[in-house]
Amino acid sequence: MDSPVISVEEVAKILGKSRHFVINAVVNGSLPGCYTISPGGRRNVSIPRKAFEKFMEAWDRSPDEEVIDALIKAYVNKNSRHGNVD
């Protein structure tokens, strides 16, 4: 069974970012999670696995065919007005 939390290192690897980036993203609210600051100033981060998975599902959306077709048509129309279409 998966742990209810995901490590900062694992999130960093998934995102292709540094550990420092992930910690800052949790602190500023860009990524789900919470943190505490120790008396020495160290930031201790906890990222709930399910919240991170939900975040990734919402973040990792690809455009559907309708959007792609509309963008291609707009591009072709724009360039044909300027004589740039082959």
N, CA and C of each residue as an Amber inpcrd file, in Angstrom:
protein
   258
   0.8390000  -1.1890000   0.0000000   0.0000000   0.0000000   0.0000000
   0.8780000   1.2450000   0.0000000   0.5090000   2.2130000  -0.8150000
   1.2750000   3.4560000  -0.8850000   1.1360000   4.2520000   0.4050000
   2.1790000   4.9830000   0.7210000   2.1530000   5.8730000   1.8700000
   1.1510000   6.9970000   1.6110000   0.5040000   7.5150000   2.6600000
  -0.4390000   8.6230000   2.4580000   0.2490000   9.9320000   2.0760000
   1.5650000   9.9800000   2.2430000   2.3150000  11.1740000   1.8260000
   3.3360000  10.7850000   0.7670000   3.6850000  11.7510000  -0.0580000
   4.6900000  11.5420000  -1.0960000   5.8990000  12.4030000  -0.7320000
   7.0800000  11.8890000  -0.9300000   8.2830000  12.6210000  -0.5280000
   8.5660000  13.7970000  -1.4550000   9.2580000  14.7670000  -0.9100000
   9.6790000  15.9250000  -1.7010000  10.5450000  15.4560000  -2.8650000
  11.4030000  14.4920000  -2.6130000  12.2910000  13.9820000  -3.6570000
  11.5040000  13.3250000  -4.7890000  10.4640000  12.5680000  -4.4340000
   9.6490000  11.9010000  -5.4460000   8.8910000  12.9270000  -6.2970000
   8.3420000  13.9500000  -5.6450000   7.6450000  15.0160000  -6.3770000
   8.6220000  15.7350000  -7.3000000   9.8170000  16.0280000  -6.7980000
  10.8310000  16.7090000  -7.6130000  11.1640000  15.8860000  -8.8530000
  11.2960000  14.5820000  -8.6890000  11.6090000  13.7070000  -9.8240000
  10.4700000  13.6990000 -10.8380000   9.2320000  13.6010000 -10.3670000
   8.0660000  13.5880000 -11.2580000   7.9770000  14.8840000 -12.0500000
   8.2200000  16.0090000 -11.3820000   8.1090000  17.3150000 -12.0330000
   9.3580000  17.7070000 -12.8100000  10.4550000  17.0120000 -12.5700000
  11.7120000  17.3880000 -13.2140000  12.2690000  18.6830000 -12.6490000
  12.0390000  18.8820000 -11.3640000  12.4820000  20.1040000 -10.6810000
  13.3560000  19.7310000  -9.4950000  13.9210000  20.7340000  -8.8700000
  14.7840000  20.5000000  -7.7140000  13.9560000  20.3540000  -6.4350000
  14.5950000  19.8080000  -5.4210000  13.9810000  19.6860000  -4.0940000
  13.6060000  21.0720000  -3.5770000  14.4950000  22.0260000  -3.7680000
  14.2710000  23.4090000  -3.3360000  13.0240000  23.9950000  -4.0100000
  12.8540000  23.7380000  -5.3070000  11.6860000  24.2220000  -6.0480000
  10.4010000  23.6780000  -5.4300000  10.3750000  22.3690000  -5.1430000
   9.1780000  21.7360000  -4.5830000   8.8410000  22.3320000  -3.2210000
   9.8430000  22.4920000  -2.3780000   9.6050000  23.0710000  -1.0530000
   9.0340000  24.4780000  -1.1920000   9.6340000  25.3000000  -2.0460000
   9.1240000  26.6580000  -2.2520000   7.7010000  26.6470000  -2.7980000
   7.3890000  25.7020000  -3.6970000   6.0470000  25.6180000  -4.2800000
   5.0060000  25.2580000  -3.2240000   5.3560000  24.3980000  -2.2860000
   4.4310000  24.0720000  -1.1940000   4.2640000  25.2860000  -0.2870000
   5.3630000  25.9390000   0.0470000   5.3130000  27.1030000   0.9350000
   4.4680000  28.2230000   0.3370000   4.5930000  28.4700000  -0.9790000
   3.8280000  29.5760000  -1.5710000   2.4480000  29.1500000  -2.0620000
   2.0870000  27.8760000  -1.8740000   0.7490000  27.4100000  -2.2140000
   0.5620000  26.9420000  -3.6430000   1.6380000  26.8730000  -4.4150000
   1.5310000  26.4040000  -5.7970000   1.3430000  24.8920000  -5.8850000
   1.8280000  24.1730000  -4.9060000   1.6360000  22.7210000  -4.8090000
   0.8950000  22.4200000  -3.5140000   0.0900000  21.3500000  -3.5100000
  -0.6150000  21.0020000  -2.2760000   0.3570000  20.5030000  -1.2220000
   0.0250000  20.7610000   0.0200000   0.8500000  20.2990000   1.1190000
   0.8660000  21.3090000   2.2430000   1.6090000  20.9810000   3.2620000
   1.7590000  21.8970000   4.3880000   3.2130000  21.8590000   4.8410000
   3.5680000  22.8240000   5.6650000   4.9500000  22.8910000   6.1310000
   5.0090000  23.4960000   7.5220000   6.0820000  23.1900000   8.2060000
   6.3980000  23.8270000   9.4760000   7.8170000  24.3570000   9.3600000
   8.1190000  25.3110000  10.1970000   9.4780000  25.8570000  10.2320000
  10.0510000  25.5720000  11.6090000  11.1730000  24.8840000  11.6320000
  11.8090000  24.5320000  12.8970000  12.4390000  25.7770000  13.5170000
  12.7720000  25.7240000  14.8080000  13.4340000  26.8710000  15.4400000
  14.7240000  27.2800000  14.7210000  15.3600000  26.3290000  14.0590000
  16.5820000  26.6290000  13.3160000  16.3240000  27.1920000  11.9250000
  15.0490000  27.2820000  11.5270000  14.7040000  27.8490000  10.2290000
  14.5060000  26.8310000   9.1180000  14.6290000  25.5470000   9.4340000
  14.4380000  24.5080000   8.4110000  12.9470000  24.3370000   8.1200000
  12.6110000  24.2450000   6.8330000  11.2150000  24.0410000   6.4310000
  10.9650000  22.5460000   6.2520000  10.0310000  22.0160000   7.0180000
   9.6530000  20.6070000   6.9460000   8.3380000  20.5170000   6.1820000
   8.3420000  19.8010000   5.0670000   7.2050000  19.7670000   4.1530000
   6.5470000  18.3950000   4.1590000   5.2150000  18.4020000   4.1010000
   4.4350000  17.1740000   3.9590000   3.4750000  17.3600000   2.7880000
   3.4980000  16.4100000   1.8510000   2.6480000  16.4910000   0.6630000
   1.7520000  15.2520000   0.6330000   0.4310000  15.4330000   0.8210000
  -0.4770000  14.2840000   0.7370000  -0.4800000  13.6930000  -0.6740000
  -0.2910000  12.3910000  -0.7670000  -0.1970000  11.7150000  -2.0610000
  -1.4490000  11.9400000  -2.9110000  -2.6300000  11.7680000  -2.3370000
  -3.8690000  11.9200000  -3.1070000  -4.0410000  13.3530000  -3.6040000
  -3.6930000  14.3310000  -2.7860000  -3.7990000  15.7330000  -3.2060000
  -2.8330000  16.0190000  -4.3510000  -1.6250000  15.4510000  -4.2820000
  -0.6610000  15.6530000  -5.3620000  -1.1390000  14.9780000  -6.6420000
  -1.6820000  13.7630000  -6.5350000  -2.2030000  13.0660000  -7.7180000
  -3.3430000  13.8530000  -8.3550000  -4.2200000  14.4070000  -7.5330000
  -5.3310000  15.2270000  -8.0450000  -4.7930000  16.4820000  -8.7290000
  -3.7840000  17.0980000  -8.1340000  -3.1440000  18.2750000  -8.7260000
  -2.5770000  17.9320000 -10.0970000  -1.8940000  16.8000000 -10.2000000
  -1.2830000  16.4030000 -11.4670000  -2.3350000  16.1010000 -12.5330000
  -3.4450000  15.4910000 -12.1470000  -4.5190000  15.2180000 -13.1080000
  -5.0740000  16.5200000 -13.6820000  -5.2470000  17.5150000 -12.8440000
  -5.7790000  18.8060000 -13.2990000  -4.7420000  19.5670000 -14.1140000
  -3.4800000  19.4270000 -13.7610000  -2.4050000  20.1840000 -14.4070000
  -2.0150000  19.5910000 -15.7520000  -2.0760000  18.2920000 -15.8620000
  -1.5990000  17.6030000 -17.0590000  -2.7370000  17.3530000 -18.0440000
  -3.2660000  18.4230000 -18.6010000  -4.3530000  18.2990000 -19.5720000
  -3.8360000  18.6430000 -20.9550000  -4.1270000  17.7840000 -21.8820000
  -3.7580000  18.0230000 -23.2730000  -4.9680000  18.5950000 -23.9950000
  -4.7410000  19.4620000 -24.9820000  -5.8840000  20.0100000 -25.7200000
  -6.5780000  18.9110000 -26.5210000  -7.8990000  19.0350000 -26.6540000
  -8.6150000  18.0390000 -27.4440000  -8.5200000  18.3810000 -28.9300000
  -8.9870000  17.4740000 -29.7620000  -8.8850000  17.6420000 -31.2200000
  -9.5660000  18.9180000 -31.7040000 -10.6860000  19.2780000 -31.0860000
 -11.4250000  20.4780000 -31.4890000 -10.5700000  21.7350000 -31.3060000
  -9.8750000  21.8200000 -30.2050000  -9.0070000  22.9710000 -29.9390000
  -7.8510000  22.9990000 -30.9320000  -7.2530000  21.8630000 -31.1820000
  -6.1340000  21.7900000 -32.1290000  -6.5880000  22.2080000 -33.5210000
  -7.7440000  21.7040000 -33.9730000  -8.2700000  22.0790000 -35.2930000
  -8.5380000  23.5770000 -35.3880000  -9.1160000  24.1560000 -34.3390000
  -9.4050000  25.5920000 -34.3360000  -8.1200000  26.4050000 -34.4160000
  -7.0840000  25.9830000 -33.7070000  -5.8040000  26.6920000 -33.7510000
  -5.1650000  26.6000000 -35.1330000  -5.2360000  25.4420000 -35.7510000
  -4.6690000  25.2760000 -37.0980000  -5.4090000  26.1600000 -38.0910000
  -6.7420000  26.1710000 -38.0240000  -7.5320000  27.0090000 -38.9300000
  -7.2010000  28.4840000 -38.7400000  -7.0910000  28.9200000 -37.4930000
  -6.7660000  30.3210000 -37.2210000  -5.3850000  30.6650000 -37.7700000
  -4.4360000  29.7660000 -37.6090000  -3.0790000  29.9870000 -38.1100000
  -3.0730000  30.0790000 -39.6340000  -3.7610000  29.1440000 -40.2880000
  -3.8150000  29.1340000 -41.7530000  -4.5020000  30.3980000 -42.2630000
  -5.6170000  30.7740000 -41.6440000  -6.3300000  31.9830000 -42.0690000
  -5.4720000  33.2320000 -41.9050000  -4.7790000  33.3250000 -40.8020000
  -3.9240000  34.4910000 -40.5490000  -2.8140000  34.5710000 -41.5990000
  -2.1670000  33.4500000 -41.8620000  -1.0530000  33.4430000 -42.8070000
  -1.5120000  33.5920000 -44.2520000  -2.7030000  33.0860000 -44.5860000
  -3.1840000  33.2170000 -45.9700000  -3.5160000  34.6710000 -46.2970000
  -3.9160000  35.4370000 -45.3090000  -4.1830000  36.8670000 -45.5320000
  -2.9000000  37.6260000 -45.8350000  -1.7890000  37.0870000 -45.3510000
  -0.4940000  37.7420000 -45.5460000   0.3360000  37.0650000 -46.6320000
  -0.2410000  36.0930000 -47.3190000   0.4610000  35.4070000 -48.4050000
   1.5580000  34.4780000 -47.9430000   1.4630000  33.9600000 -46.7180000
   2.5250000  33.1160000 -46.1660000   2.2330000  31.6260000 -46.2170000
   1.1300000  31.2110000 -46.8190000   0.7900000  29.7850000 -46.8420000
   1.3620000  29.1530000 -48.0950000   1.9910000  27.9960000 -47.9350000
   2.5870000  27.2860000 -49.0830000   1.5270000  26.7190000 -49.9810000
